[in-house]
Amino acid sequence: MSEPSWDTKAEDAPVLLWFREDLRLADNPALAEAVSRNRPIIAIYVLDDETADFRPPGAAARWWLHGSLKALAASLAERGSPLHLFRGSALAVIPRLVRQTGAAAIFWNRRYGAAERAADGKLKQELKASGVEVQSFNGHLLFEPWEVESKTGGPLKVFTPFWRAARELREVPMPVAAPASLRPFAGEDKQLPGSVTLEDLDLLPKSPNWAKEMETLWQPGEAGAAAALKRFLDDAVEGYGDGRNRPDKRSTSRLSPHLRAGEIGPRQIWHATRLHEQAHCGHSSRDHEKFLSEVGWREFSYHLLFQSPDLATANFQKRFDAFPWRDDGEAFRAWTRGKTGYPIVDAGMRELWRTGWMHNRVRMVTASFLIKHLLIDWRRGEEWFWDTLLDADPANNAASWQWVAGSGADAAPYFRIFAPVLQGEKFDPKGDYVRTYVPEIAGLPDQWIHKPWQAPHPILARAGITLGKEYPLPIVDHDAARQRALAAFKSISTEAAS
């Protein structure tokens, strides 16, 4: 049986617009190119859970994807073009759609994982050989990973010179507004063969629905991203340089899940921040610069991923291959459940489970605790974050875990071992963050909230706390764990030198 197809004249042949990690209409280079052709546009999304070596999104990211696709479909429908959803290998779905619709061209924005690049390259070659125009664009980064180089022409492995070189490369282009309307494809009154419904993608949790609190906290989609950026610039960017370290205050942008889904692009963030800086400061501001440098860290992470495609699974510094990791399932479970006995660590892990997000300062503290207090392989932590973070990003997540471990590029020195009590007292001084997520110790005075095991018995009794019952004793002693970690790091340094 032959495939169904639509008869289209050459001048009416449609353009396929393939959405991937760019679920927005504004500042979308592939969409802008499609609109410029004045042809009918067929918008598609393929949930590819079949192509070998693709890393499937984690559970939290799948929940977000459902909301993001729903919002994108509504925005496209308002402009006269439906979003067609497919599930399966893109290497099979895309050529079939080209044949069925008689598409003259297909446009997409690039991805940077090795498996994704290989699949895209194969697809480009196949489609071009059949006479179809194929173009890909940069809709995900300020600069392509291969554009930023050292003065000798090689990749950069330290953030500060990388960011300096990137800033000197060229001005960041202005973002492009979303189109007011899209030319529909005549055949779209029928369902495209093989397309599925959003529910068919099976992205939402079933029983139990662990995303209930997330539903009240987040607004996936392009409008939600724009609102989050405006809220941050209006309310929090001033003082961001210091405030970004305070988990007890809403001092960060919370844009990371929106960036991960491509509901907002870095060019939009860049220029909105610059406009706000000019309007409110009239000169370069430390707070604005610090915020933009966080966008720069995201760029650096993709630079590293492009150099090292196995960034999530292999030590960037090979000497860490000899690191004496411990296999401690009980300690790992205590960490994931927020029951380590260290309140700032437990608050972070519970915030992650309940909200799908964790404050960046606390991400460093919890990662350091797993790696250096418990000596558990950073890859186990990276996998847990991949499954539970709404913003689980293939570059940022892996690069940041390796930074904390000391195994990555431009890594934190091995002797930087975050002391949970000191981190809590410095960045959550009144214990508001801990009390939000560890309510069983909320009755403790500020003096003891970050070290309940040191609180006098009468104070614990008044707060209704029996350590080991309502709240666990520390699963490891900080000083002993620190010495053990230093010895472990020294062992691989000695081995590398011998």
ChimeraX attribute file (.defattr): number of C-alpha atoms within 10 A of each C-alpha:
attribute: neighborCount
match mode: 1-to-1
recipient: residues
	/A:1	3
	/A:2	4
	/A:3	9
	/A:4	11
	/A:5	15
	/A:6	14
	/A:7	13
	/A:8	15
	/A:9	9
	/A:10	10
	/A:11	10
	/A:12	16
	/A:13	19
	/A:14	28
	/A:15	29
	/A:16	27
	/A:17	22
	/A:18	23
	/A:19	23
	/A:20	18
	/A:21	19
	/A:22	28
	/A:23	26
	/A:24	28
	/A:25	22
	/A:26	19
	/A:27	23
	/A:28	27
	/A:29	21
	/A:30	25
	/A:31	28
	/A:32	17
	/A:33	17
	/A:34	23
	/A:35	18
	/A:36	9
	/A:37	12
	/A:38	14
	/A:39	21
	/A:40	22
	/A:41	27
	/A:42	27
	/A:43	21
	/A:44	19
	/A:45	19
	/A:46	20
	/A:47	16
	/A:48	18
	/A:49	15
	/A:50	13
	/A:51	16
	/A:52	11
	/A:53	12
	/A:54	14
	/A:55	14
	/A:56	15
	/A:57	19
	/A:58	19
	/A:59	19
	/A:60	26
	/A:61	24
	/A:62	19
	/A:63	21
	/A:64	28
	/A:65	23
	/A:66	18
	/A:67	19
	/A:68	24
	/A:69	23
	/A:70	15
	/A:71	21
	/A:72	22
	/A:73	22
	/A:74	16
	/A:75	19
	/A:76	19
	/A:77	15
	/A:78	13
	/A:79	14
	/A:80	15
	/A:81	21
	/A:82	22
	/A:83	22
	/A:84	21
	/A:85	21
	/A:86	23
	/A:87	18
	/A:88	14
	/A:89	16
	/A:90	20
	/A:91	16
	/A:92	11
	/A:93	16
	/A:94	19
	/A:95	16
	/A:96	15
	/A:97	20
	/A:98	20
	/A:99	15
	/A:100	16
	/A:101	23
	/A:102	21
	/A:103	24
	/A:104	19
	/A:105	22
	/A:106	24
	/A:107	21
	/A:108	25
	/A:109	20
	/A:110	21
	/A:111	20
	/A:112	18
	/A:113	20
	/A:114	17
	/A:115	16
	/A:116	17
	/A:117	14
	/A:118	12
	/A:119	17
	/A:120	18
	/A:121	11
	/A:122	12
	/A:123	18
	/A:124	17
	/A:125	12
	/A:126	15
	/A:127	17
	/A:128	13
	/A:129	10
	/A:130	11
	/A:131	10
	/A:132	19
	/A:133	15
	/A:134	18
	/A:135	15
	/A:136	17
	/A:137	15
	/A:138	15
	/A:139	24
	/A:140	26
	/A:141	17
	/A:142	22
	/A:143	22
	/A:144	17
	/A:145	20
	/A:146	12
	/A:147	13
	/A:148	24
	/A:149	18
	/A:150	14
	/A:151	9
	/A:152	6
	/A:153	9
	/A:154	10
	/A:155	18
	/A:156	21
	/A:157	18
	/A:158	14
	/A:159	18
	/A:160	15
	/A:161	14
	/A:162	21
	/A:163	19
	/A:164	12
	/A:165	17
	/A:166	23
	/A:167	15
	/A:168	10
	/A:169	13
	/A:170	10
	/A:171	9
	/A:172	15
	/A:173	11
	/A:174	12
	/A:175	18
	/A:176	14
	/A:177	12
	/A:178	13
	/A:179	15
	/A:180	10
	/A:181	13
	/A:182	21
	/A:183	16
	/A:184	19
	/A:185	21
	/A:186	15
	/A:187	16
	/A:188	16
	/A:189	9
	/A:190	7
	/A:191	10
	/A:192	18
	/A:193	15
	/A:194	13
	/A:195	18
	/A:196	15
	/A:197	11
	/A:198	16
	/A:199	9
	/A:200	11
	/A:201	15
	/A:202	12
	/A:203	20
	/A:204	19
	/A:205	14
	/A:206	9
	/A:207	6
	/A:208	7
	/A:209	9
	/A:210	16
	/A:211	19
	/A:212	12
	/A:213	13
	/A:214	18
	/A:215	14
	/A:216	9
	/A:217	10
	/A:218	18
	/A:219	18
	/A:220	23
	/A:221	28
	/A:222	26
	/A:223	17
	/A:224	18
	/A:225	26
	/A:226	16
	/A:227	13
	/A:228	18
	/A:229	21
	/A:230	17
	/A:231	14
	/A:232	19
	/A:233	19
	/A:234	11
	/A:235	14
	/A:236	18
	/A:237	25
	/A:238	19
	/A:239	13
	/A:240	21
	/A:241	17
	/A:242	13
	/A:243	18
	/A:244	22
	/A:245	19
	/A:246	21
	/A:247	23
	/A:248	18
	/A:249	15
	/A:250	14
	/A:251	21
	/A:252	21
	/A:253	19
	/A:254	20
	/A:255	19
	/A:256	20
	/A:257	24
	/A:258	29
	/A:259	22
	/A:260	23
	/A:261	28
	/A:262	24
	/A:263	28
	/A:264	30
	/A:265	25
	/A:266	23
	/A:267	21
	/A:268	21
	/A:269	19
	/A:270	19
	/A:271	15
	/A:272	16
	/A:273	21
	/A:274	19
	/A:275	12
	/A:276	16
	/A:277	21
	/A:278	12
	/A:279	10
	/A:280	11
	/A:281	12
	/A:282	11
	/A:283	10
	/A:284	11
	/A:285	16
	/A:286	16
	/A:287	19
	/A:288	21
	/A:289	16
	/A:290	16
	/A:291	19
	/A:292	17
	/A:293	15
	/A:294	11
	/A:295	19
	/A:296	23
	/A:297	18
	/A:298	23
	/A:299	26
	/A:300	27
	/A:301	23
	/A:302	27
	/A:303	24
	/A:304	25
	/A:305	22
	/A:306	20
	/A:307	17
	/A:308	15
	/A:309	17
	/A:310	15
	/A:311	24
	/A:312	23
	/A:313	14
	/A:314	17
	/A:315	20
	/A:316	22
	/A:317	13
	/A:318	12
	/A:319	14
	/A:320	19
	/A:321	13
	/A:322	14
	/A:323	18
	/A:324	15
	/A:325	17
	/A:326	12
	/A:327	12
	/A:328	11
	/A:329	10
	/A:330	9
	/A:331	19
	/A:332	18
	/A:333	12
	/A:334	16
	/A:335	25
	/A:336	21
	/A:337	15
	/A:338	25
	/A:339	23
	/A:340	23
	/A:341	22
	/A:342	29
	/A:343	28
	/A:344	31
	/A:345	30
	/A:346	23
	/A:347	24
	/A:348	29
	/A:349	27
	/A:350	22
	/A:351	21
	/A:352	22
	/A:353	22
	/A:354	17
	/A:355	21
	/A:356	28
	/A:357	24
	/A:358	25
	/A:359	20
	/A:360	16
	/A:361	15
	/A:362	24
	/A:363	20
	/A:364	19
	/A:365	20
	/A:366	28
	/A:367	25
	/A:368	26
	/A:369	26
	/A:370	21
	/A:371	23
	/A:372	29
	/A:373	25
	/A:374	23
	/A:375	22
	/A:376	22
	/A:377	17
	/A:378	25
	/A:379	19
	/A:380	14
	/A:381	20
	/A:382	20
	/A:383	16
	/A:384	14
	/A:385	28
	/A:386	24
	/A:387	18
	/A:388	21
	/A:389	23
	/A:390	28
	/A:391	26
	/A:392	26
	/A:393	22
	/A:394	20
	/A:395	22
	/A:396	23
	/A:397	22
	/A:398	27
	/A:399	28
	/A:400	23
	/A:401	25
	/A:402	27
	/A:403	21
	/A:404	26
	/A:405	27
	/A:406	24
	/A:407	24
	/A:408	24
	/A:409	20
	/A:410	15
	/A:411	20
	/A:412	16
	/A:413	12
	/A:414	17
	/A:415	14
	/A:416	14
	/A:417	21
	/A:418	19
	/A:419	16
	/A:420	22
	/A:421	17
	/A:422	14
	/A:423	18
	/A:424	25
	/A:425	18
	/A:426	12
	/A:427	21
	/A:428	21
	/A:429	18
	/A:430	17
	/A:431	23
	/A:432	16
	/A:433	21
	/A:434	28
	/A:435	19
	/A:436	15
	/A:437	21
	/A:438	21
	/A:439	11
	/A:440	15
	/A:441	24
	/A:442	18
	/A:443	16
	/A:444	22
	/A:445	16
	/A:446	15
	/A:447	14
	/A:448	19
	/A:449	28
	/A:450	28
	/A:451	21
	/A:452	24
	/A:453	19
	/A:454	11
	/A:455	16
	/A:456	10
	/A:457	14
	/A:458	10
	/A:459	15
	/A:460	20
	/A:461	13
	/A:462	10
	/A:463	15
	/A:464	15
	/A:465	21
	/A:466	15
	/A:467	17
	/A:468	11
	/A:469	8
	/A:470	11
	/A:471	20
	/A:472	19
	/A:473	18
	/A:474	17
	/A:475	16
	/A:476	16
	/A:477	10
	/A:478	20
	/A:479	11
	/A:480	10
	/A:481	17
	/A:482	21
	/A:483	14
	/A:484	16
	/A:485	22
	/A:486	15
	/A:487	12
	/A:488	18
	/A:489	19
	/A:490	15
	/A:491	14
	/A:492	17
	/A:493	15
	/A:494	9
	/A:495	11
	/A:496	12
	/A:497	7
	/A:498	6
